[in-house]
Each structure stands twice: as C-alpha cells, then as structure tokens.
Amino acid sequence: MTTRLSKLPSSLKTLTLAVGTATLLLACSPGQTKQTKAIHIDGSSTVYPITETIVKEYNAQTASNLDVKVNFSGTGGGFRKFCAGETDISNASRPILKAEIEACKKNNISYLELPVAFDALTIVVNPQNTWAQDITVAELKKLWEPQAEGQIKTWNQIRSSWPNQPINLYGPGKDSGTFDYFTAAIVGEEGASRSDYQASEDDEIIAQGVMNDPNGLGYFGY
C-alpha cells in the first residue's frame, strides 16, 4: 500500500495513514471528585488540545470557581495516574487495556468512556524534502522496526531513488497511545520499534523537530 503526501499545514508535509478514536474517561467513583475544588486531567497528548479548548470555553461561559488542571503524559502514563486515583479524567488515544481495567478495579475506580474525536495517525516530513512524495507501509516498517536500529540511516536505504542523506527520526515515547497503535499497525507488533530516534510525549516537540530538520521524518496523532 502506498500513501501520498500532502502539505497540511505549510510548515509540515503530512501523510495520513489511519484513523482511530480519541476518548475521555471520566472517573465515577463515589467521593473522588465531590470533595475537591479542582479537576485533574492527564493522558494523551493528541487529546490534550481538545480538552484544553473545552476547559477554556467552559471557563468563559460559566462563573464557576472550579480549578481544572490539564496536562499530558501519554495515554499509558495517564491511565497509570487515573487508575491510581490521582486524576479525575483520563485522555486516551487508544482503548483502555485489560491490565489497566484491572488496576482501576483494584482501586475501586469506575469510569464512563466518551469518544470525542477521530484521531489520524500522521507521518510528517519537512517541506524542503522534495523527494518523498509518498511512502509505503512496507517502507515505514523497514524504517521503524527494531532491526533497523543503527542500520537504516539514510533515505536511499528506504528507496534507492531517494538521496544518500541522513534520515533523522522523531516520534512519540513508549507511554503514548500513538506509539502503541503505530507499532501494531506498521511494524506488526505493539511496542516493537527502533529506539534510536528523538522521542517525546509532546506532539509539538515532534513537529518542531521535523520543521527544523530538512532530513527529518516523524509521526504523531493529528
């Protein structure tokens, strides 16, 4: 399968590969939020901008003194905090795992799941990249699989017609739901990935890395 690149936005050249669902999990445990003046939200960096916008609109339209704190530590990191009772809402870019469900049950935390958006898995390159107009799933697998670590270092190793220039990679860290989905869908095994790339749970850092690097390639939820 070959997927074509387009320029969206102009500071990045993007390629959409797949679509999932972004979800909010709201804690329903008795007493967890009733006695607090603050609501703590954490989790997916993909869902973070949506949640931040919701909070801003809520505060603008109400006279509530409620303090809502929004942060992101990746879907996995968010679920660890949520199931430990440290947060009230967990942002997620993948379904909650069986082990995470059990952790919530152990701590008497019940929840309500609310799908809020479609989450597109997006591959990005720098606009100065004039050669990569499309890329196949097989080529992405060759680039990101564990066996590629320290071995696949230049663009022409992915496609012979591409230049003999270094390829610099940017992507989510292991706590990210986008990392989980990408490795499962592209590499074929969840969690299987080369590790010699610049990893961050912050999508903005990934985007900025590629925007400042003509030889950069990265992925994040969009």
Secondary structure, 3 states (H helix, E strand, C coil): CEEECEECCCCCEEEEEEEEEEEEEEECCCCCCCCCCEEEEEECCCCHHHHHHHHHHHHHHCCCCCEEEECCCCHHHHHHHHHCCCCCEEEECCCCCHHHHHHHHHCCCCEEEEEEEEEEEEEEECCCCCCCCEEEHHHHHHHHCHHHCCCCCEHHHCCCCCCCCECEEEECCCCCHHHHHHHHHHHCCCCCCCCCCEECCCHHHHHHHHHCCCCEEEEEEC
